[in-house]
Amino acid sequence: MSVKQLIATGAVATGLALALLPSTASAAPAPTGASGTHRSGSAPGGAAAADGLLHAWTDSYGGGTPCFWGGNSDNWGPCRNKASDIWNNGYAVTLDSVDLYWGVSATGAHACISRGDSWNNLPSGQWKFTYGAGLGGFGKSVNDNISSHRWVDYCSQG
């Protein structure tokens, strides 16, 4: 079994275990316990199966502290303003894209990552908060600036 498959399998098992816990309004990030190898692009053949989670790491290319969420989060806890790698490994259903917010509780400008996308080198400056002109964080780099997120149906300028 490849490292990617191990990570995906562990994340699915953790997600199932979390689903059995009482529901809360927002999921707090939890370390996956796996060090960071994940696929590096959109939907290549043989990519790890979707686990329904948004993954983040504090260093590029899956390094540093890992965090993941199956639902919305108002505060990214140990990954807040520290993420340098994001991977949307959500399911192909409704609410499969993720709005990443500059501020806590889904405030300020946001960027949107589609299902299957991996932004594994945020320090490159390629990804910016492009939605929400006039709001805090608009136009700034996503690297080390994400505080919260919401699962949405699709990425748009809404």
Secondary structure by P-SEA (a helix, b strand, c coil): ccaaaaaaaaaaaaaaaaaaccccccccccccccccccccccccccccccccbbbbbcccccccbbbbbcccccccccccccccbbbcccccccccbbbbbccccccccccccccccccccccccccccccccccccccccccccccccccccccccc
